[in-house]
């Protein structure tokens, strides 16, 4: 191996660590959430926003920073993102209220959006042929594996120290990434075109409005206003729910974004999304599949740690150990995916992975009960993680395989946006299913007990608003212990339905991969030629 080759592979290590920093942070928080609920007293809506504040900004800005990285330098954008992310992590660790924590998560999302598309475009520019497939496999297995290592690390830090260290762990990692990237990764750029700022603004407004509506619908009402929205001294004055208005803004935003982008393309100006890339079938269809699959993949990671700790009574570190089965499955799959590279068409590996995810996540749904044992969860989560490991990296390779290197930043940003938009929608939709089902089932069970309406509503609000954290308090008193049993059953039902919904979305994602074809992998030279031809 030549010195330049060794340097290139060393660069892959640090790029993968950068990806790990993003993924670990987004999953480590899930295990720390119960401790944050107890310490800061945040509500269930704030619980979702602690995740969504990050995911929302992340998804909204990926396209912008993917395009900016092509112009200003991909390595430079990655390093700036790492610095912002690390500093925001310190802010999150020092937060004393839910609002401050959510604000820090917003800033983390900005840093993460700078980092993720640049990691992909750097790999796309650095590696070719079989090496590129291996690099993508490492990148993808890092995502899958870190999605489960994060809860283990978060559980240990939260149990042994405090939830603050779930964020402070990013500081030494961030320093290592900056030093390593400076030493091992070369700068690369694409076309130095101007940036479509209005299109970027439309994308941020559209995604933000959509996710806000999905999260807050159960709070403020889906169509008519159930609860007044107050921001500072201003209160929402209309009978039509702010959620309905948000959905209308999102719909108008989608239409406007597409119209504006096509208009700029007709007059020869750059766009946030390289609309010409959608003429490449693998890029167009692969992004659709990636978004739907991500919707099913990441929503469960919100619900399961809450259920394990608040219903089954596990500590954070025990929860992390259980979820470690997911990481082991993902790492096992990455080895198999690497062995199959070049022998089996990537799309078939993706399909096998999604099928494994469906089986694993549906099995989790059948296992979930208020008195369930953790033992059967282990093989179910292993199968689920195995599927994530197979599908994630190979789907990335399918999406970007035919993309010209010069447009790698925009393509990576688009691909990452599709995934993150799916993740944001997954957290919003499955979180809403979790808490809405918990509320409905608990209300019905308390009605069956003949609990007066006022007391019933207080118990339901306490359990739902605390994201299950109030269950321990109910169980601690002999007078309310039966109500705690009802709350555990209701929260279990909510988690079960969220699991089945996730399996359903993954099934839709599997169907979406049918449009990707199933031919054997093509050689690099043929890909490079076909990348610039009309679909």
N, C-alpha and C positions, 0 to 999 in steps of 0.2 A: 504494500500500500504506500503510495507516494505521500510526501508531506502535505500537499494540497488536498489530497483525498482524505487524509486523517483529519485535517482542519475542517473539511466539509462535514464529516460525520460528527466531529466534536460540536460543530455548530448546530447540528440536528438535536444533540442532547440539550443544549441550552434553549433552543426554540421549543422543544417539547416541555422543558421545565416551565417556560413562560405559559404554555397552554395549561400545564398542570396547575399553575398559580390561579388562573381564571376558574378552572373547573373545581379545584379544591375549595376555593372561597365560596362558590355558589352552592356547594353541597355541605360544606362544614357548618354553615349557618343553620341548616335544617335541624341538626342534632342539638345545636346550642339554643335554638328557639325556646324550648321549655324553660331553660334557665333565664333567658332574657325576659320571658313573660313574667316569671316570678320576681325578677329584680326590678324591671322597669314598669311592670303593670300594663303592658301593651294589649290592645284588643285583637280579636281575630282578624279584622280588616287590616290592622297595622301589621299583624303577622304576615299576611299576604303581601303587603306593601314592602316589608323588609326584603322580601325576595323580588317582588315586581319592580320596585324602584331601581334595582340593579338591572334586571332583565329588560325592563322597558327602555331605559336609556341605552343599554347595550344594543338591543335590536334596532332602535331608531337611528343610531349613529354609525352602524357598521358600514352601510353603503357610502356614507360621506367619507369616513376615514379610509376605506378601501381605495376610493378614488384619489384622495389626497396623498396617500402613501405612494401611489404610482408616480405622482408629480414631485413630491418633496423628498422621497427616499423611504423605502420600506423599513430599513434598519433604524433610521432616525425616528420614524413614527412608532416603531416597537419600543424603543428606549424611552421616548417621552411617555408612552402609555404606561410602561412599568413604573416610572417615577410617580405619575399621578395616582396610579392604583395603590402604590405602597403608602403614599402620604394619606390618601383617603382611608386606608385601612387603619392607620393610627387614629384618625378622627372617629372612625366607627368604634374602635376599642375604648375611646375616652368618652363616648356618648353617655349622657345622663338621662335622656328622655327618648321616647320612641321617635319623636320628630327629628331630633338630632341624628339618631341612628339611620333613619330613612334618608335624611339629607346626605350623610356620608356614603350611603349605598348608591345614591344618584351619582356622586362623583366617581365612585369606584366603577360604575357602569361606563362613564366616559373613558377612563383608562383602559378598561377591558375592551371597549369597542375599537380603541387604537391598536390593541395588541393582536386580537384574534385573526382578522383578515390578513394582517401583515405576516403572521406566521405561515399561513397557507401560501401567500404569494411568494415569500422567500423560498419556501420549499419548491414551488413550481418553477422558480427561476434558477435554482441551484442544482436540482437533480433531473436526470433524464432516464427514460426507459425503465428497466427493472429497478434501478436505484430509486427512481421516483415512486414506484409502487411500494417499495420497502419503506421509504420515508413517510408516505401517506399512511402506511399501516402502523408505523410507530406513532405518528401524530394521532390517528384515530384510537389506537389502543390506549394512549395516554388519557384521552377524554373518557373512554369507558372505564378504565381502571381507577382514575382519580375520582370519578363520580361516586365510587364506593370507599376509596381510601379516605376521602374527605370526612365522611361521617365517623370513621374510626378515629382519625386524628382529632376531629372536633369533640368527640365523646371523651377521649382521654384528657384533652386540654381542659374541657369544661368540668369534668369530674375531679381531676387532680388539682386544678388551679382555679380558673374562672372562665366565663364565656368571653371575657375581654381578650384572652389569649387566642381565641379562634380567629381573631383578626390580626393580632400582633405577630403571629407566626409568618405573616406575609412579608414582614420587614427583612429578615435575613434572606428569604428566598428572592425578594426583589433585588437586593444588593448583589447576590450571586448571579442573577440573570444579567444585570447591567454589565458586570465585569466580564462574564463569559461571552456575551454577544459582541462586545467591543473587541475581544481577542480573536474570535473564531468566525464571525459572520461578515461577509462582504456586503457593501451597500448595493442596492439595485433599484432601478427606476423603470417606469413605463413611459407612456406618452405624457408629455408636459402640457396637457390641455388645461383650459380654465375650468373652474368648478361651478356646477349648477347649484347655486345657493338657494334659489327659490324651490327647486325640486327637492333639495335636502330638507328645507323647512316643511314642505308638504309631507314628506315621508315621516318626519318626527311627529307632526300633528296627527296624522292618520293612525299611526301605531299607538300613540299615546291615548287618543280618544277611544280606540277599540279596546285596549286593555283596561282602561279606567271603567268603561261600561261593563265589561265582563266581571270585574272584581266587585264593583260597588252596586250592582243591580239588586242584590238581596238586601242591601242597606237602605238605598234611597228609592227603590221601586223601579221596576222595569219599564213601565209606561207612564203611570201617574206617580206623583211624589208621595212617598210614604213617610219620609223623614227629611227635614229641611237641611240642605247643604249650606254650611256656613264657612266662609273663608275670611278671616280677620273680622271686620265689622260688617261684611256684606253677606246677605242671606239670599239663597235662590228664591225668586219671587213667583214662579209660575207653577201651575198645576201639573204641567207636563214634566216628567222626571228629568233631572240632569243626565241620567243614564240614557234615556231615549234621545236626548239632544246629542250626547256623545256618539251614539251609534250613527245618527244622521251626519254628524261631522266626519266620522270615519268613512262612511259611504261616499260622501261628496269628495273627501280627500283622495280616495282610491281613484275615482273617475278623473279628478283634476290632475293627479300625479301621472296617470297614464297619458292623458291628453297633452299635458305639458311636455312630457318626455318625448312623445312622438313628434310634437311640433318642433322641438329643438333638434331632433334627429333629421327632420326634413330640411331644415335650414343649415345643417352642417355644424351644429354646435354640440358640445359634449353634454352628456346626461348623467344623472346619478347612477342609474342602471344602464349598462351597455345593452340597449334593446336589440342591437344586432346579434348579440350572443344567443338570444332566444331562437334564432334560426337554426342553431345547433341542437338537434333532437336530444342528445344526451344531457346537455345543459338545461334545456327547458323542462323536460320531463323529470330529470333527476332532482331539480329544485322543488318541484311539486311533491315528489315522494319524500324528500328530506324534511320538508315542513310538516307534513302529516305524521311522519314517523316520530319526529321530535316532540310533537304534541302529545303522543302517547307515552314517550319514554320518560320525560322529566317530571310530569305532574305527580306521579306516585311518590317521588322522593320528598315531596312536601308532606304528604299524609302519613306515610309509614312511620317515620320517627316519632311523630306526635302520638300515634296509636300505641307504639311500643312502650313509650314512657308514661303516658297518662292513663292508659287502660291496663296494660300488662304490668306496669310499675317498674320497668327496667331503668337503671341509671344510664346516663349518656354514653359512658364507655361501653356498657353492655350492648346498647343499641348499635354502636359502631362496630362491635365485634360480630353481631348478627349480619349487618350489612356488608361485612367483609367478604361474605360468600359471593356477593355481586362482583367485587373486584377480582376475586380469584377466577371466577368464570370469565370475566373480560380478558384477563391476562392469558388464560388458557386459549381463548379464541384467537388472540393476536398471533400466537405461535402457529396455530393451524392456518390462519389466513395468509401468513407469510409463506408457509409451505405450499399452499395452493396457488400462490401468485404465479401467473403465466401459464398455469395448467387448466384452470377453470375460469370461465368468464366471471368478472367481478360481480355482475348483476345477479348471478346465481348464488354467490356467497352472500350477497345482501338479502336475497329472498330467504335463504336458510336461516340467516340471523334473525330476520323479522319473525319468522315462524317460531323460532326458539323463544323470542321475547314474548310473543302472544301466549305460548304455553306456560312460560314461567309466571307472567303477571296474572294470568287467569287462575293459575294454581294458588297464588297468593290470595286472590279474592275468595276462593273456596275455603282456604285455611282460616281466614280472619274470623274470630269469634271473641267475645269478651273473656273467655277462659281458655283461649288457644295456647298450645305449647309452641315454644320457639323452634323445636326440633324440625318439624316438617317445613318450616320457612327456609331452612338452609338450602336444601336441594332446589326448591322453587326459585330462590334468589340466584343460585348458581346458574341455573338454566337461563334465567332472565339476563344475567350479566354476560353469559356466553353469547347470547344473541346480540347484545349491545356491542360486544367486542367484534363480532363478525360484521355487523351491518355498518357501524359508524365509519370506519376507515375506508371500506370498499365503496360505500356510497359517495364519499368525498372524491375518491378516484374516478368514479363514473361521471360525476358532475363536471369535473375539471379536466378530464382526459383530453378533450378536443379543443380546449381553449388556448388561443395563442398566448405565448408568454408575456407579450407586451401588454395584454389586457388582464393579466393575472390578478392585479389588485382589485379591479372592479368585479371580476368574476368571483374571487374569493370573498369579497364583501357581500355580493349577492347571495352566494351559497351560504355564508355564515348568517346573513340576515334571515334567510328562509328557515334555517335551523332555529335561530334564536326567537324569531317570531312564533314558530311552532312551540318552542319551550315556554314563551310568555303566555301564549294562549292555553297551553296545557296546564300551567300553574293556575291561571285564572279560572279556566273551566272546571278542572278537577277540584280545585280549592272550593269553588262555588258548590259543586256537587257534594263534596265532603261536608261542608258546614250547613248547607240547606237541608240535606238528608238528615244530618244529626238533629237539627232543629225540629224538623217535621216528626221524626220518629220519637224523639224525647217528649214533644208536646202530646203526641197520641198516648204514649205510655203513662204520662202523668195524669192525663184525662181519665184513663182507665182506673187509676188509683183514686180518683175523686179529689185530686188536689185542686183547691180553689184557683180560679183563673189568675188572680194577681200573684199568688205564690208560684204558680206554674210558670208564668212569664219571667219571674225573677230568676228561677232556677235555669230555665232554658237560656236566658240572656247571659247568665253567669258562665255556663258551660261553653256556649258558642263564642261569646266575646273573648273568653280566655283561651280559645283554641283547645279546650279540654283541660286546661290547667286547674279549673275549679273542682274537678272530680275528686282530687285527693282531699280537699277540704270537706266535701260532702261525705266522703267515706270515713273521715275521722270522727264524726259525731254519730252516736247510736240513733239519734232522731232522724238524721238524714241519710244514713247508710243505705236504706232501700232505694232512695233517689239516686245515689251514686251508682248502684247496680243498673238502674235504668239509663243513666248517662253513659255508662260503659257500653251497654248494649247499643245505644243510639250512635255513639261515636264509632263503634265497630261496624254498624250498618253503613254509616257514611263512608268509612274507609273501604269497605267491601265494594260499594257502588262505584267509588272512584277508581278502584282497581279494574273492575269490569269495563268501565268507560274507557280507561287507558287501553285495555286489550282491544276494544272496538275500534279505537282510532288507529292502532297499529294494524288491524286487519284492513282498514281503508288504505293505509300506507302500503301494505303488501299488494293490494290491487293496483295501486298507482305504479308500482314497479313493473307491472306487465307491459306498460308502454315503453319501457327501456330496451325491449328486445332481449335476446339471450345468446347472441353469438359469442364465439371465443374471442379473447383479447387480441387486438391488432398490434402490429409493431409500431414503434415510435415514429418512424419516418412516415408511415401511412397516416397516422394520427395528425402529424404536423401539416400534411397537405390538406386533409379533409377539414381541418379546423377552420380554414378560411373560405370554404365553399358553401354556397347556400344549401339550407336543409331541404 
